[in-house]
């Protein structure tokens, strides 16, 4: 299966993964430091000319420009993986609100409002001795169905369904 996963990645994704690992290594830092030291040592040889300065400026600019895209690719992938893991936790936990899935699409103001709510909730949770258990994705569908079944008995849910059916007519 690992081989199949590797084949499904396009060239850029494989290269970005490799480059992210390689450039984040101690060896890459040492190599970059060595290049700078060599450049400094060669200054007197080239009489600190404009060309000598242009070499390091151009090289670092090009590398920085390309690295921005590689870092962003890696960041996007990591961010997506974290969101999926968090969505899994939300979906599998009986007490979690499914409305929290994909909240990354909210505005900054809306996220700030939620943050204030969770600060208050954290204070309340600090007073509670009950620690709930978590479930895997296998339990998520069952938990969701239980949530919906319980929710359907609530008046606010019934009103929302009624209002939604009126607006879609």
N, C-alpha and C positions, 0 to 999 in steps of 0.2 A: 504494500500500500504506500509506503514511503517513496518508492520509485515512481508510482503513478502520480503522487502529489508533485514530485519534482518535474515530471514531464508536462504537467498542466500549467506550470508557471511560464510566463513569456520571458524572453531574453532580458528585457529591461528589469523585470522583477527579480530575476536571478542575479543580475549584475548589481542592482541596488542593494539587495541583501548582502552580497559578498562585499561590496564597497563599504557599506555601513559597518560591517564587522571589521574589515581591514583598517579603515580609517579611524576607528574607535579604539584601536589597539595601542599598546605601549610601543611596539615597533614603528608604527606610523608616526607617533609623536617624536621618537628618537630620530627617524629619518628626516622629518620636517626640521627638527632642531639642527641636524647635521647640514642640511641644505643652507640654512641661515648662517651657520658658522663658516661654511665654505665660502658663501657669498661675501661675508664680512672679511674673511682672510684674503680674498681675491681683490678687495677694494684697492689696495696700493698698487697691485699689478696693473689694474686697468685705470689707475689714477682717478678713482672715484668718478668716472665719467658718467655722462647722461645715459649712455647705453648700458653701463653697469647697473645703474639705478633702475633703468627701464626693464631690464631682465627680471629683477625680483618683483617689481610692481606688476608687470604683465603676468608673470607666472602665478603670483598669489591672487590676482584678480580673477584669472581664468579658473583656478582651482576653487576659489570661494564661490564664484558664480555657479559652477557645476555642482558643488557640494550642497548649495541651497536646495536644489531640486532633489538630490538624493536623500537629504535629511527630511525634506517634506514628504517624500514618498514613504519613507520609513515611519515618520510620525503619523501619517494618515493610516497606515496599516496597523500600527500599534493602537491608535485611537479607536479604530473600528473594532479591533479585538477586545479592547477594554469595554467598549459599549456593549458588545455582544455578551461578554461575561456578566456585566451588570444586568443586562436584560434577562439573562438566564436566572440570576439570583432573584430578580423581581418576579419572574414568571413562576418560579418554583416555591416561593415562600408564601404560605397561606395568608399571612398578615400584610403582605406588601401590596401597594396600590399599583395596578396595571397601568394607571395613567402616567406613571413615571417612566415608562418605556419610551425611548426616543425624545426625551425632554431637551436634548441638545438643540432641537429646532426652535426652542422658545427664545424670546428676546432677552437681553441682559436684565431688563427691569423685572420681567417675569421670573427669571432665575433668582434674582435678589429677593423677591417675595417668598419664593420657596425656601431659600436659605434661611430666612428669618423664621419661617415655620419650623424648620428642622432644628434650629437652635433652641427654640421653645420646647420642641418634642424631646430633644436630648436632655434638657433639664428635668423634664417629667420622667424620662426613662431612668435617670439617675436615682430617682426615688423608688423605682420598682425593682423587686427582687426576682421577677420572672424572666428567665432567659428562654427564648423559643428555639426550637430546633430548625435546621434547614433541610431542604430536600434537593434531590437532583432533578435534572430535566425530565426524568421519567415520571416524577410526581407533579410536574407543572400542569399538565392537562387536567389531571384529577383536581388539583387545587383550583384551577381556573373555573372548572365546572361547579365546584362547591361554592366558590365566590359568587358566580352568576346565579346559582340556585338561591343562595341566601339573599343576594341583591334583589332578585325579582320580587321578593316579598316586601321590600321596602317601598314606602309611598313615593319617595323622591324618584326612584327608578321608574315606577309605573307612570308618574307624571311626565318624566322625560320621554318615555316611549310614546305616550299619547301625544305630546307636543311635537315630537319628531314626525309622527305619522300625519299630523295635520299640516306640517310645512311641506311635506313631500307630495301632497295631493294636488 
